[in-house]
Amino acid sequence: MDIKSKRLLLLVVSCSISGVILGGTSAWAESKMCWHADTVTSECLTQNIVEKTIQGMSTGLLAGAGAAFGAAWNLRHQD
């Protein structure tokens, strides 16, 4: 594995991990805010907080990996 491949892999992994953390945190916070709202909806009562958090984490993973590949693509074509 050459140095460019290692840098791309490091970029993708770090962006994906950041996306998982941010996506999971925001989904969890949104679920918690739903419980503390003035009017609690039926959607709020029926949602599973763990499932919602996992969905946010998976979305963050895809967004982070996509951002990393997009940044790498952009840098490659600027040179």
N, C-alpha and C positions, 0 to 999 in steps of 0.2 A: 504494500500500500504506500503510495507516494505522499508527499507532504500536502499536495492540493486536496487529495481525497480525505486525508486526516482532518484538514481544516474544515472541509465541507461537512464531514460527519460531526465534528465538534460543534459547528454552527447549528446544524439541524437538531442535535441532541439538546443543546442549551436552549434554543428557542422553543423546542417542544416541551421541555421541562418547565420553562417559564409559562408557557401557555396552559399547561395542566394545572399549575398552581393558581394562576390568575382566573382561569375558567372555573375551577372547582370552588375557589373562594367566593367569586361573584355569584355563582349559582346557590351556594350555601347561604350567603348573606341575603339574597333575594327571597329564599324560602323562609328565613327567619323574619324578615321584614313583613312577609305576608301574615304571619301570626300576630304581629304587633300592630296591624292596621286597625283603623277605627271600625271598618266594616269587614268582617271576615267572609270571604266568598266560599262557595261550595268547592271550587277548584282548589282553593287553599287547604281545605280540610281533607280532600281526597288525595293530594299529591304526596308521594313518598320523598322525604328530604334526601335520603341516601341516593335514591335513583336519580333525582334531579341534580344532585352534586356530581354523580358519575357522568351524566349527560353533559354537564358543563365542563368537566375535565376532558372528556373525549373531544368536545368541540374545541377546547383550548389546545389540545394536542394537534389536531388537524390544522388549526389556524397558525400555530407556532411553526410547524413543519412547512406549511405553505409559505409563510413569511420568510423563512430561512432560504428555501429554494428560490423564491422570488428575488431576494437580495443577492443571492449568488448568481442568478441568471443576469440580473442587472449589472453587477460588477463585471461579469465575464464579457458582456457586450459593450461595455464602455471602454475596455482596453483595446 
